[in-house]
């Protein structure tokens, strides 16, 4: 229902409720003047009298909410216009205390299932492309603004501080355990074997010279023969281990990595060595320069992105994610708690916003808006008041007769 329809509906019901007042007055007059000739009209008189009183009382109460009845500035009338600012303050406080609380917000957010809705929306390539295009269009100006306004330096400072507070030994240990849990140590071990074999093969002369220094009584031909055979044997062993996924050296390598991870967590010497490496690496890294280079690369490459292909990938990822019901539920739960906590933290600002907006409203504008929204129901209260008053009058009449009062 638009505003014009609300205004017309209010006008009609107000005219009806107002017209019934003189109608009850006329009925009261007629029933009163016919009392001597028609005693049975006493019922009508009591009904009309009580109905008229109830109607006038409710008319006064309804009008007093929005304006001074008949223009007379009686105390406690025009309640809404006179208390506009206080109403705004109380409304803001009411919203603050009853709506913007984690207990109220979190269950509602969980029911909205925001994560599932977002995934369903992103699962359509057209939507994924629209979101991607909006993001890409923002990347270039945002990255340029970040580079020009000192945001990069602030970000670099925050990143450096976070990295400096990280426990390097714990990070290394967790990384090793993650490597072991994913069976990726096989690839790491293969790479180690490859490096060892390559180093031995390319440093035969150096190894032969060192061998000769420790064996001065043997000839150079003998030294070369022994060293080459030894290195060839080691390389053959490396190839054998690399070709056998179940080789015992792999298990020993994994066990040694596990022991090293435990030592990183418990050995204070290793812990301090890891911290020293961490400090040395951070001292050599210009985090701000890295962030600037990253932003510059993003600005250069963002226009070359195949948006259609990337949108298809995002849509496919969203569809796959939708099949992970438990993961989606957990994400939705975490998001709901995070949003609820954020809104709860902003309670004062939101309640102040409500208060400021209402305070800025024109009094006449606010009064009219409220009357349009609730005025029609209030006019029905007038009608109900007249009906209930009349029925009360009918009940009082026999009681007064039995009491000998009338």
C-alpha positions in Angstrom: 0.0 0.0 0.0 1.5 3.3 -1.1 1.3 6.6 0.8 -1.7 7.9 -1.2 -3.7 4.8 -0.4 -2.8 5.0 3.3 -3.9 8.6 3.4 -7.2 7.9 1.7 -7.9 4.9 4.0 -7.1 7.0 7.1 -9.4 9.7 5.9 -12.4 7.4 5.3 -12.2 5.6 8.7 -11.6 8.9 10.5 -14.8 10.3 8.9 -16.8 7.2 9.9 -15.5 7.3 13.5 -16.2 11.0 13.8 -19.6 10.8 12.2 -20.8 8.2 14.7 -20.3 10.7 17.6 -23.1 13.1 16.5 -25.1 10.0 15.5 -24.9 8.8 19.1 -25.7 12.3 20.4 -28.9 12.4 18.3 -29.8 8.9 19.5 -29.2 9.9 23.1 -31.4 13.0 22.6 -34.3 11.1 21.0 -34.2 8.2 23.5 -34.1 10.8 26.4 -37.1 12.8 25.2 -39.2 9.6 24.5 -38.5 8.2 27.9 -41.9 9.1 29.4 -43.9 7.7 26.5 -41.6 4.8 25.6 -39.9 3.5 28.8 -38.3 0.7 26.8 -36.1 3.3 25.1 -34.2 3.5 28.3 -32.0 0.7 26.9 -31.3 2.8 23.9 -30.5 5.8 26.1 -28.0 3.9 28.2 -26.3 2.5 25.1 -26.1 5.8 23.3 -24.9 7.7 26.4 -22.1 5.2 27.2 -21.2 4.9 23.6 -20.9 8.7 23.2 -18.8 9.0 26.3 -16.5 6.2 25.2 -16.2 7.7 21.7 -15.4 11.2 23.0 -12.8 9.8 25.4 -11.1 7.7 22.7 -11.2 10.6 20.3 -9.4 12.7 22.8 -6.8 10.0 23.5 -6.1 9.4 19.8 -5.9 13.0 18.8 -3.8 13.8 21.8 -1.1 11.5 20.5 -0.5 13.7 17.4 -1.8 17.2 18.2 -3.6 19.4 20.7 -7.4 18.5 20.7 -9.4 21.3 19.2 -6.2 23.4 19.3 -6.3 23.7 23.0 -2.8 23.3 24.5 -3.8 21.0 27.4 -1.0 19.3 29.4 0.2 16.0 28.0 -1.3 16.4 24.6 0.5 16.4 21.2 2.6 13.7 22.8 4.6 12.6 19.8 5.5 16.1 18.5 6.4 17.3 22.0 8.6 14.3 22.7 10.2 13.6 19.3 13.8 13.7 20.5 13.1 11.6 23.6 11.3 9.1 21.4 14.3 8.9 19.1 16.6 8.4 22.1 14.4 5.7 23.6 14.0 3.9 20.3 17.7 3.9 19.8 18.3 2.5 23.3 15.5 -0.1 22.7 17.2 -1.3 19.5 20.5 -1.3 21.2 19.4 -3.4 24.2 17.0 -5.8 22.5 18.1 -6.3 18.8 21.8 -5.6 18.5 23.0 -8.3 20.9 24.8 -11.6 19.9 22.0 -13.6 21.5 19.4 -12.0 19.2 21.5 -11.6 16.0 23.3 -14.9 15.8 20.3 -17.3 15.6 18.7 -15.1 12.9 21.9 -15.0 10.9 22.3 -18.7 11.1 18.8 -19.2 9.7 19.7 -16.9 6.7 22.5 -19.4 5.7 24.4 -16.6 4.1 27.3 -18.8 3.0 25.1 -21.3 1.1 23.2 -18.4 -0.5 26.5 -16.8 -1.6 27.8 -20.1 -3.0 24.5 -20.6 -4.9 24.8 -17.2 -6.4 28.5 -17.6 -7.3 27.8 -21.1 -8.8 26.3 -19.3 -11.8 29.1 -18.2 -14.1 27.3 -14.9 -15.0 27.1 -14.0 -11.3 30.7 -15.0 -10.7 31.8 -12.9 -13.7 29.9 -9.9 -12.4 31.4 -10.2 -9.0 34.9 -10.7 -10.5 34.5 -7.7 -12.8 33.4 -5.5 -9.9 36.4 -6.7 -7.9 38.9 -6.2 -10.7 37.5 -2.8 -11.5 38.2 -1.8 -7.9 41.7 -3.4 -7.6 43.6 -0.8 -9.7 42.3 2.4 -8.1 42.5 0.8 -4.6 46.0 -0.5 -5.1 47.1 2.9 -6.5 45.4 4.7 -3.6 47.0 2.4 -1.1 50.4 3.1 -2.5 49.9 6.9 -2.5 48.3 7.4 0.9 50.8 5.6 3.2 48.6 2.5 3.6 51.5 0.3 2.3 53.8 1.5 5.0 51.2 0.9 7.7 50.5 -2.6 6.2 54.2 -3.3 6.0 54.7 -2.3 9.7 51.7 -4.5 10.7 53.0 -7.5 8.7 56.6 -7.1 10.1 55.3 -6.8 13.6 53.1 -9.9 13.2 56.0 -11.9 11.7 58.4 -10.8 14.4 56.0 -12.0 17.1 55.5 -15.4 15.4 57.3 -18.4 17.0 59.6 -19.5 14.2 60.5 -22.8 15.8 56.8 -23.7 16.2 56.0 -22.6 12.6 58.9 -24.8 11.3 57.7 -27.7 13.4 54.1 -27.4 12.3 55.3 -27.1 8.7 57.3 -30.4 9.0 54.4 -32.2 10.6 52.1 -30.9 7.8 54.6 -32.2 5.3 54.7 -35.6 7.0 50.9 -35.9 7.3 50.4 -35.2 3.6 53.1 -37.7 2.5 54.8 -34.8 0.8 58.1 -35.9 2.5 58.5 -38.4 -0.3 58.8 -35.6 -2.9 61.1 -33.7 -0.5 63.3 -36.7 0.0 63.4 -37.4 -3.8 64.5 -33.8 -4.2 67.2 -34.2 -1.6 68.4 -37.4 -3.3 68.5 -35.6 -6.7 70.5 -32.7 -5.2 73.0 -35.1 -3.5 73.5 -37.2 -6.7 74.0 -34.1 -8.8 76.4 -32.5 -6.3 78.6 -35.7 -6.2 78.6 -36.0 -9.9 79.6 -32.4 -10.6 82.3 -32.3 -7.8 84.3 -35.4 -8.6 87.5 -33.4 -9.1 87.2 -31.7 -5.7 86.4 -35.0 -3.9 89.4 -36.7 -5.7 91.7 -33.9 -4.6 90.5 -34.1 -1.0 91.0 -37.9 -1.1 94.5 -37.4 -2.4 95.4 -35.0 0.4 94.4 -37.7 2.9 96.2 -40.5 1.0 99.6 -39.2 0.0 101.1 -42.6 -0.7 98.7 -43.6 -3.5 98.9 -42.5 -7.1 96.6 -40.1 -8.8 95.3 -42.8 -11.1 94.4 -44.9 -8.1 92.8 -42.0 -6.3 90.7 -41.2 -9.4 89.7 -44.9 -9.8 88.6 -45.2 -6.1 86.8 -41.9 -5.9 84.9 -42.5 -9.2 83.8 -46.0 -8.2 82.7 -44.7 -4.8 80.7 -41.8 -6.3 79.2 -44.1 -8.9 78.1 -46.5 -6.2 76.6 -43.7 -4.1 74.7 -42.4 -7.2 73.4 -45.9 -8.0 72.2 -46.2 -4.4 70.5 -42.8 -4.7 68.7 -44.0 -7.8 67.7 -47.2 -6.1 66.2 -45.4 -3.2 64.5 -42.9 -5.5 62.9 -45.8 -7.5 61.6 -47.7 -4.4 58.7 -45.9 -2.6 59.0 -48.4 0.3 62.8 -48.2 0.8 63.9 -48.2 4.4 65.8 -45.0 4.0 62.6 -43.2 3.3 61.1 -44.3 6.7 64.4 -43.3 8.4 64.2 -39.9 6.7 60.6 -39.4 7.9 61.4 -40.5 11.4 64.4 -38.1 11.5 62.1 -35.2 10.3 59.6 -36.1 13.0 62.4 -36.1 15.7 63.7 -32.8 14.4 60.2 -31.3 14.6 60.0 -32.4 18.3 63.4 -30.9 19.0 62.3 -27.6 17.5 59.5 -27.4 20.0 61.5 -28.7 23.1 65.2 -27.8 22.5 65.9 -24.3 23.7 69.1 -24.1 21.6 67.3 -25.0 18.4 64.5 -22.6 19.4 66.9 -19.7 19.8 68.6 -20.6 16.5 65.3 -20.6 14.7 64.5 -17.2 16.3 67.9 -15.9 15.1 67.2 -17.0 11.6 63.8 -15.3 11.8 65.4 -12.0 12.9 68.1 -12.2 10.2 65.6 -12.9 7.4 63.2 -10.2 8.5 66.1 -7.7 8.7 67.0 -8.5 5.1 63.4 -8.2 3.8 61.9 -4.9 2.8 58.3 -5.7 3.4 57.0 -2.3 2.1 59.0 -2.8 -1.1 57.5 -6.3 -1.5 54.0 -5.0 -1.0 54.5 -2.1 -3.5 55.9 -4.6 -6.1 53.0 -6.9 -5.5 50.5 -4.0 -6.0 52.3 -2.8 -9.1 52.2 -6.4 -10.5 48.5 -6.6 -9.8 47.9 -3.3 -11.5 49.8 -4.5 -14.6 48.3 -7.9 -14.8 44.7 -7.2 -13.8 43.7 -6.1 -17.3 45.1 -9.3 -18.8 43.0 -11.6 -16.7 40.7 -14.0 -18.7 37.6 -13.0 -16.8 35.4 -15.7 -18.5 37.8 -18.5 -17.7 38.3 -17.3 -14.1 34.6 -16.9 -13.6 34.0 -20.5 -14.7 36.6 -21.6 -12.2 35.0 -19.6 -9.4 31.6 -21.0 -10.3 32.9 -24.6 -10.4 34.6 -24.1 -7.1 31.4 -22.7 -5.6 29.4 -25.7 -6.9 32.0 -28.1 -5.4 31.9 -26.2 -2.1 28.1 -26.5 -2.0 28.5 -30.3 -1.8 30.6 -30.0 1.4 27.5 -29.6 3.7 29.4 -29.8 6.9 32.1 -27.3 5.8 29.4 -24.9 4.6 27.5 -25.2 7.9 30.7 -24.5 9.9 31.5 -21.5 7.7 28.0 -20.2 8.1 28.2 -20.6 11.9 31.6 -18.8 12.1 30.4 -16.0 9.8 27.2 -15.6 11.9 29.2 -15.3 15.1 31.7 -12.9 13.5 29.0 -10.6 12.1 27.0 -10.7 15.3 30.1 -9.8 17.3 30.8 -6.9 14.8 27.3 -5.6 15.0 27.3 -6.0 18.8 30.5 -3.9 18.9 28.7 -1.2 16.8 25.7 -1.1 19.0 26.3 2.4 20.4 27.0 3.9 16.9 23.8 2.3 15.5 21.6 3.4 18.3 23.1 6.9 18.1 22.4 6.9 14.4 18.7 6.2 15.0 18.6 8.9 17.6 20.3 11.5 15.3 18.1 10.6 12.3 14.9 11.1 14.3 16.2 14.3 15.9 16.9 15.7 12.4 13.4 14.9 11.2 10.9 17.7 10.9 8.2 17.4 13.7 5.3 17.6 11.2 6.9 15.1 8.9 7.5 12.6 11.7 4.0 13.1 13.1 2.4 12.6 9.6 4.4 9.5 8.9 3.5 7.9 12.2 -0.2 8.8 11.8 -0.3 7.3 8.3 1.2 4.0 9.6 -0.9 3.6 12.8 -3.7 6.2 12.4 -6.1 3.8 10.7 -5.8 1.3 13.6 -6.2 4.0 16.1 -9.5 5.0 14.4 -10.7 1.5 14.9 -9.9 1.9 18.5 -12.3 4.8 18.5 -15.0 2.6 16.9 -14.3 -0.2 19.3 -14.4 2.2 22.2 -17.9 3.4 21.2 -19.1 -0.2 20.8 -17.6 -1.4 24.1 -19.0 1.7 25.9 -22.5 1.1 24.5 -22.4 -2.5 25.7 -21.2 -1.5 29.1 -24.1 0.9 29.2 -26.5 -2.0 28.5 -25.0 -4.0 31.3 -25.2 -1.1 33.7 -28.9 -0.4 33.0 -30.4 -3.5 34.6 -27.9 -3.3 37.5 -29.0 0.2 38.3 -32.7 -0.8 38.0 -32.2 -3.6 40.4 -30.3 -1.3 42.8 -33.3 1.1 42.6 -31.1 3.9 41.3 -32.9 4.2 38.0 
